[in-house]
Amino acid sequence: MVPRLESLKVKLFTDGADKAQIVAMARNAWISGFTTNPSLLKKAGVTDYVAYARELVAAVPDRHISFEVISDDIPEMVAQARLISSWGKNVYAKIPVSTTRGEPMFDAVRTLSRDGIKINMTAIFTSEQVAEAVTALEGGAPACVSVFAGRLGDVGIDYRPIVADAVARARATQNVEIIWASTREVFNVVEAHDMGCHIITAPADVLNKLPGLGTQTGAELALGAVKAFRDDALAAGITLPPSDKLHAAE
């Protein structure tokens, strides 16, 4: 049975950085939060990070918003996480699993979490990383671990065991939630719901399809597709020879 939007147990976050889009998505009561990252900030044309973030928090003061550190130096990343945290009570400082040199960030997030900084540890791809992230964050401030299920699937890796392990580990804590990240399609939302994920973050174009969950059967979809093909053929003026001429040609 496909769940309907109103019966989903997984919390829905919008992944993006376009301010107007975020404000528009925030009008939906079923959107519980927002995640951003430097790549999305670049795409949205953000240049003044602090001003942008403060405007966004003022526009959406009542739901989770993740802003990512941008340094590649561990002490500076820690300082940036503290600054980001100061932008609002609903703000999570997003910290990657390592620096670009592969230096792990687990000790840093442990310290920050125990200092009351809400952390979203991101770019998690393995069960080993999940285990270390959950251990580092357990017992601290409210925290999230973002498992990049979609990117694993893109290269043919079965993300389901990793996500299942992450959910089990997080649900054994009082403060850590798992975010299903790098969502590719609506069915990922159903998967996250079925697997007991706390949160899934997805682009607005995916989330905007969710009101259609469970509203059509396979047979109804088939008929709709056939009608669309026929309508498009007529609209395009595509023709083939009449059937009597086809038989004559044989």
C-alpha positions in Angstrom: 0.0 0.0 0.0 1.4 3.4 -1.0 1.2 5.9 1.8 -0.6 9.1 1.3 1.1 12.4 2.0 -0.8 12.9 5.2 0.2 9.4 6.5 3.9 9.8 6.0 5.9 9.3 9.2 9.2 10.6 7.8 9.7 14.4 8.2 10.0 16.3 4.9 12.8 18.8 4.4 13.4 20.9 1.3 16.9 20.8 -0.1 17.8 24.1 -1.9 19.1 27.6 -1.4 16.8 29.8 -3.5 15.2 32.1 -0.9 11.9 32.7 -2.8 11.5 28.9 -3.2 12.2 28.2 0.4 9.7 30.8 1.5 7.1 29.3 -0.9 7.7 25.8 0.4 7.4 27.0 4.0 3.8 27.8 3.3 3.2 24.1 3.3 2.6 22.8 6.8 3.9 19.4 5.8 7.4 20.9 5.2 9.3 20.5 8.5 12.7 22.0 7.6 15.3 23.1 5.0 18.8 22.1 4.2 21.4 24.0 2.2 25.0 23.4 1.2 27.8 25.4 -0.6 26.9 23.9 -4.0 23.3 25.0 -3.6 24.4 28.5 -2.5 26.5 28.8 -5.6 23.6 27.7 -7.8 21.4 30.3 -6.1 23.9 33.1 -6.6 24.5 33.7 -2.9 27.6 36.0 -2.3 27.0 37.4 1.1 26.5 34.3 3.2 25.8 35.9 6.5 23.3 38.4 5.2 21.5 35.6 3.2 21.4 33.3 6.2 20.0 35.9 8.5 17.3 36.9 6.0 16.4 33.3 5.6 16.1 32.6 9.4 14.0 35.8 9.7 11.7 34.5 7.0 11.5 31.0 8.3 12.1 31.2 12.1 10.1 28.2 13.2 11.6 25.2 11.3 15.0 23.5 11.0 17.5 25.1 8.7 20.9 23.6 8.1 23.8 25.9 7.0 27.2 24.4 6.1 30.6 25.5 7.2 32.8 26.5 4.2 36.4 26.3 5.6 38.7 23.3 5.1 40.7 24.0 8.3 39.4 22.2 11.4 39.8 25.0 13.9 38.2 27.4 11.5 35.4 24.9 10.7 34.7 24.7 14.5 34.6 28.5 14.7 32.3 28.8 11.7 30.0 26.2 13.3 29.7 28.3 16.4 28.9 31.4 14.3 26.3 29.6 12.2 24.7 28.3 15.4 24.3 31.9 16.6 22.0 32.7 13.7 18.9 31.1 15.3 17.6 28.5 17.7 16.3 26.6 14.7 19.7 26.5 13.0 21.9 23.4 12.6 25.6 23.8 11.7 26.3 21.4 8.9 29.7 19.8 9.1 31.2 17.3 6.5 32.5 14.0 7.6 36.1 15.1 6.9 38.2 17.8 5.4 39.3 17.5 1.8 42.5 15.9 3.1 40.5 13.1 4.7 41.0 14.4 8.2 37.9 13.1 10.2 35.6 15.6 11.9 34.3 13.3 14.6 36.2 14.8 17.5 35.3 18.3 16.5 31.5 17.5 16.3 31.7 15.7 19.6 33.0 18.8 21.3 30.6 21.1 19.5 27.6 18.9 20.3 28.5 18.7 24.0 28.7 22.5 23.9 25.1 22.7 22.8 25.7 23.3 19.1 23.1 21.6 16.9 25.0 19.6 14.3 24.0 18.1 10.9 27.0 15.8 10.0 26.9 15.4 6.3 28.5 13.6 3.3 28.1 10.2 5.1 28.5 7.2 2.7 29.5 4.2 4.8 28.3 2.3 7.8 31.6 2.9 9.5 31.1 6.7 9.1 27.6 6.3 10.4 28.8 4.5 13.5 31.5 7.1 14.3 29.1 10.0 13.7 26.4 8.6 15.9 28.8 7.8 18.7 30.3 11.3 18.5 26.9 13.0 18.6 25.1 10.8 21.1 24.3 12.5 24.4 24.9 16.0 23.0 22.6 18.6 21.5 19.9 17.6 19.0 21.8 16.3 15.9 21.4 14.8 12.5 23.4 12.5 10.4 22.9 12.9 6.6 23.3 9.6 4.6 23.8 10.3 0.9 21.7 7.4 -0.3 21.0 8.9 -3.7 24.7 9.3 -4.6 25.4 5.7 -3.5 22.6 4.5 -5.8 24.0 6.6 -8.6 27.2 4.4 -8.7 25.3 1.1 -8.1 25.9 0.7 -4.4 23.0 -0.7 -2.4 22.2 2.1 0.1 19.5 0.1 1.9 21.8 -1.7 4.4 23.6 1.5 5.2 20.4 3.4 5.8 18.9 0.6 7.9 22.0 0.4 10.1 22.0 4.2 10.5 18.4 4.3 11.5 18.9 1.5 14.1 21.9 3.2 15.6 20.2 6.6 15.8 17.0 5.3 17.2 19.0 3.8 20.1 19.9 7.4 21.1 17.9 10.2 22.5 19.1 13.0 20.3 20.3 11.8 16.9 18.1 11.7 13.7 18.9 10.3 10.3 18.4 12.3 7.2 18.0 10.5 3.9 19.9 12.8 1.6 20.6 13.2 -2.2 17.0 12.2 -3.0 16.4 11.4 -6.6 12.7 10.5 -6.9 9.4 10.4 -5.1 9.8 6.7 -4.4 12.8 7.5 -2.2 10.3 9.2 0.2 8.3 6.0 0.4 11.6 4.1 1.0 12.6 6.5 3.8 9.1 6.2 5.3 9.2 2.4 5.2 12.7 2.2 6.6 11.9 4.4 9.6 14.1 7.3 8.7 13.5 10.4 10.8 13.9 12.9 7.9 14.2 13.0 4.1 15.5 16.1 2.4 14.6 16.5 -1.3 14.5 19.2 -4.0 11.3 21.1 -4.3 10.4 19.5 -7.6 10.3 16.1 -5.9 8.4 17.3 -2.9 5.8 19.0 -5.0 4.8 15.6 -6.4 4.0 14.2 -3.0 0.3 15.2 -3.0 -0.1 12.6 -5.7 1.1 9.8 -3.5 -1.3 6.9 -3.6 -3.8 8.6 -5.8 -3.5 6.4 -8.9 -3.2 2.7 -9.6 -0.9 1.2 -12.1 -3.8 0.6 -14.5 -4.9 4.3 -14.3 -1.3 5.4 -15.0 -1.2 3.1 -18.0 -4.4 4.5 -19.5 -3.2 8.1 -18.9 0.1 7.3 -20.6 -1.6 5.8 -23.6 -4.0 8.8 -23.9 -1.0 11.2 -23.7 0.9 9.4 -26.5 -2.2 9.6 -28.7 -2.9 13.3 -27.9 0.7 14.2 -28.6 0.7 12.2 -31.9 -2.3 14.2 -33.0 -1.0 17.5 -31.9 2.3 16.9 -33.7 0.6 15.9 -36.9 2.5 12.7 -37.1 1.1 10.4 -39.8 1.6 6.9 -41.3 0.1 5.6 -44.6 -3.5 4.4 -44.4 -3.9 0.7 -43.4 -5.1 -0.3 -47.0 -1.9 1.1 -48.5 0.2 -0.6 -45.9 -1.4 -4.0 -46.9 -0.9 -3.2 -50.6 2.8 -2.6 -49.9 3.2 -6.0 -48.5 
